[in-house]
Amino acid sequence: MAIAVKDCKNISAGYRKKVHVHAKHDPNNAHITEILDTVKHRLSVKAQRLRRYKEVNGRKQQNRLFTTNKKTYYCNPKSGRPDCHDTLPDKQALTAFWVSTWGNAVKHNLKASWIRREQTRVSNVTAMEHSPITTEQVSRLIAKTLEQKATGPDEINNFWIKRFTATHSYLAHHFNQFMKDAGNIPDFLVQRITYLLPKSQDCQDPSKYRPITCLCTIYKIYTGCTAEKIYKHLDTNKLLAEEQKGCIKNSQGCKEQLIIDSVILEQAHKDNRNLYTAYIYYRKAFDSVPHSWLIHVLQICKIDPQIINSLQQVMKKWTTTLQVKVKNHRIMSDPIRIQ
C-alpha cells in the first residue's frame, strides 16, 4: 500500500495527532514527510503481524487436519506435496530400490559388549507373566482408533469395527489363538499396501519418495493389544531409558527435547561459552532395524515367550505392495517380502 506525499496533505488533524511521534526517543514529527515515514512504518509493522498470524493459523489448521484426517492432508496442495505432473518412475527400478532396503535379511552383532552389559543389568527383573487378551482391552483400544484412518488390503474401516461391538469378543478370542499358535494368523492380515508420496519434483527417481504404509485394521488392533502388555511390563520394571522420549505415553518428546536444546543454547550464549552441537541423522533408520534384533531385545527384557514366538512367526509373513499414483496414472509392484 503506497501513500503519496500530496495525499498526506489531506490527512485529518485528528490522525496527524496520532502519528505526531515516530518513537519515544525521537522528537515530534514536524514535516509532512516525517508523518508519511511514521505511517509507512506502522503499516509495515501491521503487515508483518498479519503475515505471522496467517502463517501460525495455517500451521494450526494443517496440524489439526494431519491429526484428524491424514488422507485429506496429503491430498491438500497446501501440505507442501510436490506436483509430479504425469511422470512416474520405472516399475522395475522402483521395486529394485525398495527391495534393496527391505528385502535383504540382516543379522545384528550378537557379540557386542553393550548387549552383555544390558543382559547383566536386567538379570534381576521378573519375567513377564502371560495374561490373555480380554474383550474389555480390545474394546478400549478400538474406541481410541480414528474412524478416518486409511484401510489396508482388508478394506475394513475403523467405523464398522467400532459400531459392531458384538464382534469384539470374537476378536479377543482369535487374538489369544494367534498368541498360542502364530500359524493361525491368516496371511492377508499381515499384508500391507505402501503408498509412495513424492518428496521432490524429481518423481522418476525411486529414492525421492516417502513411504506411507497402510496395514489391516484387525492386525493393528492385535499388535496394539500386545504392545500394551509389553509397555506395561517395561514401565513397571523401569526398563525404559530416561533419555528415551519416543513412544512414551503422556510424553511430548519433541517439545521436551527442543526446550532442553533451547535452554542449553541460551545459557551458553548468556555466559559467552563455547558450545559444540552434533545432530546424528540415520538414513532410513526404521527401515534398517534387523528383525533378529527386535526378537533379541524382547528376550533380553523377558517379554512373554508366547508374544515373542507370535511376532517371530508373523515377521516371516510380512509383505507389502508398492503403489504410486499421479493424477490418472498408477503403478503397482509385486508383493515385496519385508526381511
C-alpha positions as CSV (number, residue, x, y, z in Angstrom):
1,M,0.0,0.0,0.0
2,A,1.6,3.3,-1.1
3,I,0.9,6.8,0.1
4,A,1.9,9.8,-1.9
5,V,3.2,12.9,-0.2
6,K,0.4,15.0,-1.8
7,D,-2.1,12.7,-0.3
8,C,-0.7,13.4,3.2
9,K,-2.0,17.0,2.9
10,N,-5.5,15.6,3.2
11,I,-4.7,13.7,6.4
12,S,-7.1,14.9,9.1
13,A,-5.8,16.8,12.1
14,G,-7.0,14.1,14.4
15,Y,-5.0,11.4,12.7
16,R,-1.9,13.7,12.5
17,K,-2.1,14.0,16.2
18,K,-2.0,10.2,16.5
19,V,1.2,10.0,14.4
20,H,2.9,13.1,15.7
21,V,5.5,10.9,17.4
22,H,7.6,8.3,15.4
23,A,9.2,6.7,18.5
24,K,9.6,7.6,22.2
25,H,13.2,8.7,21.8
26,D,12.5,10.8,18.6
27,P,11.3,14.4,18.5
28,N,7.7,15.1,17.3
29,N,7.0,15.0,13.6
30,A,7.1,18.5,12.3
31,H,7.0,17.9,8.5
32,I,4.6,16.0,6.3
33,T,7.4,13.7,5.1
34,E,8.1,12.7,8.7
35,I,4.4,11.9,9.2
36,L,4.5,9.8,5.9
37,D,7.5,7.9,7.2
38,T,5.7,7.1,10.5
39,V,2.6,5.9,8.7
40,K,4.6,3.7,6.4
41,H,6.5,2.2,9.4
42,R,3.3,1.4,11.2
43,L,1.8,-0.1,8.1
44,S,4.8,-2.3,7.8
45,V,4.5,-3.5,11.4
46,K,0.8,-4.2,10.9
47,A,1.5,-6.2,7.7
48,Q,4.2,-8.2,9.5
49,R,1.8,-9.1,12.3
50,L,-0.9,-10.1,9.8
51,R,1.6,-12.2,7.9
52,R,2.8,-14.0,11.1
53,Y,-0.8,-14.6,12.1
54,K,-1.7,-16.1,8.8
55,E,1.4,-18.4,8.9
56,V,0.7,-19.5,12.5
57,N,-3.0,-20.0,11.8
58,G,-2.2,-22.0,8.6
59,R,0.2,-24.3,10.6
60,K,-2.5,-24.9,13.2
61,Q,-5.0,-25.8,10.5
62,Q,-2.6,-28.2,8.9
63,N,-1.7,-29.8,12.2
64,R,-5.3,-30.3,13.0
65,L,-6.0,-31.8,9.6
66,F,-3.0,-34.1,9.9
67,T,-4.2,-35.3,13.3
68,T,-7.8,-36.0,12.2
69,N,-7.6,-36.9,8.5
70,K,-4.2,-37.7,7.1
71,K,-5.6,-38.7,3.7
72,T,-7.1,-35.3,3.2
73,Y,-3.9,-33.6,4.5
74,Y,-1.7,-35.4,2.0
75,C,-4.1,-34.6,-0.9
76,N,-4.1,-30.9,0.1
77,P,-1.8,-28.8,-2.1
78,K,-1.0,-26.6,0.9
79,S,0.6,-29.5,2.7
80,G,3.7,-28.9,0.5
81,R,3.4,-32.1,-1.5
82,P,5.2,-31.6,-4.8
83,D,3.3,-31.8,-8.1
84,C,4.8,-34.5,-10.3
85,H,2.6,-33.8,-13.3
86,D,2.4,-37.1,-15.3
87,T,5.9,-38.5,-14.7
88,L,6.2,-41.9,-12.9
89,P,9.3,-43.9,-12.0
90,D,10.1,-47.1,-13.8
91,K,8.3,-50.1,-12.1
92,Q,11.4,-52.3,-12.1
93,A,13.7,-49.6,-10.8
94,L,11.2,-48.7,-8.1
95,T,10.8,-52.3,-6.9
96,A,14.6,-52.9,-7.0
97,F,15.3,-49.8,-4.9
98,W,12.9,-50.8,-2.1
99,V,13.8,-54.4,-2.3
100,S,17.4,-53.4,-1.6
101,T,16.1,-51.6,1.6
102,W,13.6,-54.1,2.9
103,G,14.3,-57.4,1.1
104,N,17.7,-58.3,2.5
105,A,17.7,-60.2,5.8
106,V,20.4,-58.8,8.2
107,K,21.7,-60.3,11.5
108,H,22.7,-58.0,14.3
109,N,26.0,-58.2,16.1
110,L,25.4,-60.8,18.9
111,K,29.0,-60.3,20.3
112,A,28.5,-56.5,21.0
113,S,29.8,-55.8,24.6
114,W,27.0,-53.4,25.4
115,I,24.4,-56.2,24.8
116,R,26.1,-58.3,27.5
117,R,26.1,-55.3,29.9
118,E,22.4,-54.8,29.2
119,Q,21.7,-58.5,29.9
120,T,23.5,-58.2,33.3
121,R,21.6,-55.0,34.2
122,V,18.2,-56.7,33.7
123,S,19.2,-60.1,35.2
124,N,17.1,-59.4,38.4
125,V,14.0,-58.4,36.5
126,T,11.0,-60.7,37.0
127,A,9.9,-62.3,33.7
128,M,6.7,-61.1,32.2
129,E,3.7,-63.4,33.1
130,H,1.3,-64.5,30.4
131,S,-2.1,-62.9,30.5
132,P,-4.9,-63.4,27.9
133,I,-6.3,-60.6,25.8
134,T,-9.7,-59.6,27.2
135,T,-12.7,-58.2,25.4
136,E,-12.5,-55.1,27.5
137,Q,-9.0,-54.5,26.3
138,V,-10.0,-54.9,22.7
139,S,-13.0,-52.6,23.1
140,R,-10.8,-49.9,24.8
141,L,-8.2,-49.9,22.0
142,I,-10.9,-49.9,19.3
143,A,-12.5,-46.8,21.0
144,K,-9.2,-44.9,20.6
145,T,-8.9,-45.6,16.9
146,L,-9.6,-42.8,14.3
147,E,-12.5,-43.5,12.0
148,Q,-10.9,-41.7,9.1
149,K,-7.7,-43.8,9.0
150,A,-6.9,-45.3,5.7
151,T,-7.6,-49.0,5.4
152,G,-5.2,-51.8,4.4
153,P,-5.7,-54.7,2.0
154,D,-8.7,-55.9,4.0
155,E,-10.5,-52.5,3.3
156,I,-12.3,-52.7,6.7
157,N,-12.7,-49.2,8.2
158,N,-12.5,-48.5,11.9
159,F,-16.0,-47.0,11.7
160,W,-17.6,-50.5,11.3
161,I,-15.4,-52.2,13.9
162,K,-16.4,-49.5,16.4
163,R,-20.1,-50.0,15.7
164,F,-20.2,-53.8,15.5
165,T,-19.4,-54.2,19.2
166,A,-20.7,-57.8,19.1
167,T,-17.5,-58.8,17.2
168,H,-15.1,-57.6,19.9
169,S,-15.4,-60.8,22.0
170,Y,-14.7,-62.9,18.8
171,L,-11.6,-60.7,18.1
172,A,-10.3,-61.2,21.6
173,H,-10.8,-65.0,21.2
174,H,-8.9,-65.1,17.9
175,F,-6.1,-62.8,19.2
176,N,-5.5,-65.3,22.0
177,Q,-5.3,-68.1,19.5
178,F,-2.8,-66.1,17.5
179,M,-0.6,-65.8,20.5
180,K,-0.8,-69.5,21.2
181,D,0.0,-70.5,17.7
182,A,1.0,-67.8,15.1
183,G,0.2,-70.3,12.4
184,N,-3.4,-69.4,12.9
185,I,-2.9,-65.9,11.6
186,P,-4.3,-65.6,8.1
187,D,-1.8,-64.4,5.5
188,F,-4.0,-61.5,4.4
189,L,-3.8,-59.9,7.9
190,V,-0.1,-59.4,7.7
191,Q,-0.1,-58.0,4.2
192,R,0.1,-54.2,3.6
193,I,0.0,-51.5,1.0
194,T,2.8,-48.9,0.8
195,Y,1.8,-45.7,-0.9
196,L,4.8,-43.7,-2.1
197,L,4.4,-39.9,-1.9
198,P,6.9,-37.7,-3.8
199,K,9.3,-35.7,-1.8
200,S,10.6,-33.5,-4.7
201,Q,9.9,-32.7,-8.3
202,D,12.2,-35.5,-9.5
203,C,9.5,-38.1,-9.5
204,Q,11.4,-40.5,-11.7
205,D,13.9,-41.2,-9.0
206,P,12.7,-44.1,-6.8
207,S,14.6,-42.8,-3.8
208,K,12.7,-39.4,-3.9
209,Y,9.5,-40.9,-2.4
210,R,8.2,-41.1,1.2
211,P,6.5,-44.4,2.0
212,I,3.2,-44.4,3.9
213,T,2.2,-48.0,4.8
214,C,-1.4,-49.0,5.5
215,L,-1.9,-52.2,7.5
216,C,-5.1,-54.2,8.1
217,T,-7.2,-52.7,10.8
218,I,-7.6,-56.0,12.7
219,Y,-3.8,-56.6,12.6
220,K,-3.2,-53.2,14.1
221,I,-5.7,-53.9,16.9
222,Y,-3.9,-57.2,17.6
223,T,-0.5,-55.6,17.7
224,G,-1.9,-52.8,19.8
225,C,-3.0,-55.3,22.4
226,T,0.4,-57.0,22.6
227,A,2.2,-53.6,22.6
228,E,0.1,-52.5,25.6
229,K,1.1,-55.6,27.6
230,I,4.8,-55.1,26.6
231,Y,4.7,-51.4,27.6
232,K,3.2,-52.2,31.0
233,H,6.0,-54.7,31.7
234,L,8.7,-52.3,30.7
235,D,7.2,-49.4,32.6
236,T,6.7,-51.5,35.8
237,N,10.3,-52.7,35.8
238,K,11.8,-49.3,34.8
239,L,13.4,-50.8,31.7
240,L,12.8,-47.7,29.5
241,A,15.8,-45.4,29.4
242,E,15.3,-41.9,30.9
243,E,16.7,-40.4,27.7
244,Q,14.0,-42.3,25.6
245,K,11.4,-39.8,24.6
246,G,9.7,-41.5,21.7
247,C,6.8,-44.0,22.2
248,I,6.4,-42.9,25.8
249,K,2.8,-42.4,27.0
250,N,1.8,-38.9,28.1
251,S,5.1,-37.5,26.9
252,Q,5.7,-34.7,24.4
253,G,9.1,-35.9,23.4
254,C,9.9,-33.4,20.6
255,K,8.8,-30.4,22.6
256,E,10.8,-31.5,25.6
257,Q,13.9,-32.1,23.6
258,L,13.5,-28.7,21.9
259,I,13.1,-27.0,25.3
260,I,16.3,-28.7,26.6
261,D,18.2,-27.7,23.5
262,S,17.0,-24.0,23.6
263,V,17.8,-23.7,27.3
264,I,21.4,-25.0,26.8
265,L,21.9,-22.7,23.8
266,E,20.5,-19.7,25.7
267,Q,22.8,-20.4,28.8
268,A,25.8,-20.8,26.6
269,H,25.1,-17.5,24.8
270,K,24.4,-15.7,28.1
271,D,27.7,-16.9,29.7
272,N,29.6,-16.5,26.4
273,R,30.7,-20.1,26.4
274,N,32.0,-22.2,23.6
275,L,29.4,-24.9,22.6
276,Y,29.6,-27.7,20.0
277,T,26.4,-29.4,19.0
278,A,26.2,-32.6,16.8
279,Y,23.0,-34.0,15.3
280,I,23.1,-37.5,14.0
281,Y,20.7,-38.4,11.3
282,Y,20.2,-42.1,10.3
283,R,19.1,-42.5,6.8
284,K,16.0,-44.8,6.7
285,A,16.6,-45.7,10.4
286,F,13.4,-47.6,10.9
287,D,13.8,-49.4,7.7
288,S,17.3,-50.7,8.8
289,V,16.5,-52.4,12.1
290,P,17.2,-56.2,11.8
291,H,14.4,-58.5,12.7
292,S,16.8,-60.6,14.7
293,W,17.5,-57.6,17.0
294,L,13.8,-57.0,17.6
295,I,13.4,-60.5,18.8
296,H,16.6,-60.4,20.8
297,V,15.7,-57.2,22.7
298,L,12.3,-58.7,23.6
299,Q,14.1,-61.7,25.0
300,I,16.5,-59.5,27.0
301,C,13.6,-57.7,28.5
302,K,12.0,-61.0,29.4
303,I,8.8,-60.5,27.5
304,D,6.2,-63.3,27.5
305,P,7.6,-66.1,25.3
306,Q,4.2,-66.5,23.6
307,I,4.2,-62.9,22.4
308,I,7.8,-63.3,21.2
309,N,7.1,-66.5,19.3
310,S,3.9,-65.0,17.7
311,L,5.9,-61.9,16.5
312,Q,8.7,-64.1,15.2
313,Q,6.3,-66.2,13.1
314,V,4.4,-63.2,11.9
315,M,7.6,-61.5,10.7
316,K,8.2,-64.3,8.3
317,K,4.9,-63.4,6.5
318,W,5.4,-59.7,6.3
319,T,4.8,-58.5,2.7
320,T,3.9,-55.1,1.1
321,T,2.8,-53.9,-2.3
322,L,4.1,-50.6,-3.6
323,Q,1.7,-48.2,-5.2
324,V,2.4,-44.8,-6.9
325,K,-0.4,-42.7,-8.2
326,V,0.0,-39.4,-10.1
327,K,-3.3,-38.0,-11.4
328,N,-4.7,-40.6,-13.8
329,H,-1.6,-42.8,-13.8
330,R,-0.8,-45.6,-11.3
331,I,1.7,-48.3,-11.0
332,M,1.7,-51.2,-8.5
333,S,4.6,-53.6,-7.7
334,D,4.5,-57.3,-7.0
335,P,4.5,-58.2,-3.2
336,I,7.8,-57.5,-1.5
337,R,9.0,-59.5,1.5
338,I,9.9,-57.4,4.5
339,Q,13.1,-59.1,5.7
